[in-house]
């Protein structure tokens, strides 16, 4: 079904086709992000993450994906939010968003991602998904959030973020 606006999506009964995670590695003055090389969002700046395997918890997935994409292991990740994405082409995705303030290893480029450190107050939002500028600042402040988003390709058609 195609949706023209956010309120057209039946969020109360909505079920995502895919479940995924994002892991933000945050230091006092900077954030470790990636330039994604393939898959959904290829070419964009994002946090490491990916699809949850059937046997994993969200936190296990977030750690595994970070290990695969950057060869580092986040320590004591904390979940700060959830994101529900409906795309007009039919794709639906639910993501758990984690942050970690410490990690083991050295970030390395892989076939999936190139690591980049950014100053916390100078994130490249113009190279990220449009919704990121709405909730990433909350994540950086340590706040909890839940978002619902409608996208047509890369273009955000509508959003709701709580708490307001």
C-alpha positions in Angstrom: 0.0 0.0 0.0 1.2 3.5 -0.8 1.0 6.2 1.8 0.8 9.9 0.9 1.3 11.3 4.5 2.4 10.1 7.9 -1.1 9.8 9.3 -2.1 7.5 6.5 0.2 4.8 8.0 -1.8 2.6 10.4 0.9 2.8 13.2 -1.3 1.1 15.8 -1.3 -2.1 13.8 1.9 -1.5 11.8 4.4 -4.4 11.6 7.8 -3.9 10.1 9.2 -6.1 7.4 12.7 -5.8 8.9 14.2 -5.1 12.3 17.5 -3.4 12.6 19.9 -1.5 14.9 22.2 1.5 14.9 25.2 2.0 17.2 26.5 5.4 18.0 30.0 5.4 19.5 30.3 8.7 21.3 33.3 10.3 23.0 33.1 13.6 25.0 33.9 15.8 21.9 33.3 13.5 18.9 31.2 10.8 17.3 32.3 7.8 15.3 30.2 7.4 12.1 30.5 5.6 8.9 30.2 6.3 5.2 28.1 3.3 4.1 29.4 1.5 1.0 26.4 -0.7 0.1 22.8 -1.6 0.9 20.1 0.8 2.1 21.6 4.3 2.4 24.8 3.5 0.5 26.9 6.7 0.2 25.3 8.3 3.2 26.9 9.0 6.6 25.3 6.9 9.3 26.1 4.9 12.4 27.1 1.3 12.1 24.2 -1.1 12.2 22.1 -3.6 10.3 19.5 -6.2 10.3 18.8 -8.3 13.4 19.3 -12.0 12.9 16.5 -14.4 14.1 18.6 -15.7 17.0 19.9 -12.3 18.3 18.7 -9.6 20.7 18.9 -6.0 19.4 22.0 -5.3 21.5 23.7 -8.4 20.3 23.0 -7.3 16.7 24.3 -3.7 17.3 27.6 -5.0 18.7 28.0 -7.6 16.0 27.3 -5.1 13.2 29.7 -2.6 14.7 32.4 -5.4 14.8 31.7 -6.4 11.2 31.6 -2.8 9.9 34.5 -1.2 11.9 36.4 -4.0 13.6 35.7 -2.5 17.1 33.6 -3.8 20.0 31.3 -1.2 21.8 31.4 -1.5 25.6 28.2 -1.3 27.7 25.8 -0.1 24.9 22.6 1.6 26.1 19.4 1.8 24.0 18.1 5.3 23.7 15.4 5.1 21.2 13.4 3.4 18.5 12.7 4.5 14.9 9.8 3.2 12.7 10.3 3.8 9.0 7.7 3.3 6.3 8.7 3.9 2.7 6.2 4.6 0.1 7.6 1.8 -2.0 6.5 -0.7 0.7 9.6 -1.2 2.7 9.1 -1.0 6.5 11.8 -1.0 9.0 12.0 -0.8 12.8 15.4 0.2 14.4 16.7 0.2 17.9 19.2 3.0 18.5 22.1 2.4 20.9 25.0 4.5 22.2 28.3 3.4 23.6 30.9 5.7 25.2 33.8 3.2 25.0 35.0 0.5 22.7 37.8 -2.0 22.2 39.9 -2.0 19.0 40.8 0.5 16.3 38.2 1.6 13.8 39.1 0.2 10.4 37.7 0.5 6.9 35.8 -2.6 5.7 34.0 -3.7 2.6 30.8 -2.2 4.2 32.0 1.0 5.7 34.6 3.7 6.0 35.0 5.1 9.5 34.9 8.9 10.2 35.2 10.8 13.4 33.1 14.0 13.6 33.0 16.7 16.2 29.7 16.4 18.2 28.7 20.0 17.2 29.6 19.5 13.5 27.8 16.4 12.3 27.4 16.3 8.5 23.6 16.2 8.5 23.4 17.1 4.8 25.1 13.8 4.1 22.8 11.8 6.5 19.2 10.6 6.4 16.8 13.6 6.7 15.4 12.3 10.0 18.8 12.2 11.7 18.8 16.0 12.4 15.6 15.5 14.4 16.6 12.8 16.8 20.5 12.5 16.9 20.8 15.7 19.0 18.5 14.0 21.6 20.8 10.9 21.5 23.9 13.1 22.0 22.2 14.7 25.1 21.4 11.2 26.5 17.7 11.5 26.0 15.2 8.8 25.2 13.1 9.1 22.0 10.8 7.2 19.7 10.2 8.3 16.1 7.8 7.5 13.2 8.8 8.5 9.7 7.4 8.3 6.2 9.9 8.4 3.3 9.8 8.4 -0.4 13.3 7.2 -1.3 15.6 9.7 0.4 12.9 12.3 0.9 11.2 12.5 4.3 7.4 13.1 3.8 6.4 13.3 7.5 7.6 12.5 11.0 6.4 12.3 14.6 9.0 12.3 17.4 8.3 11.8 21.1 8.6 12.9 23.6 7.7 16.3 22.1 
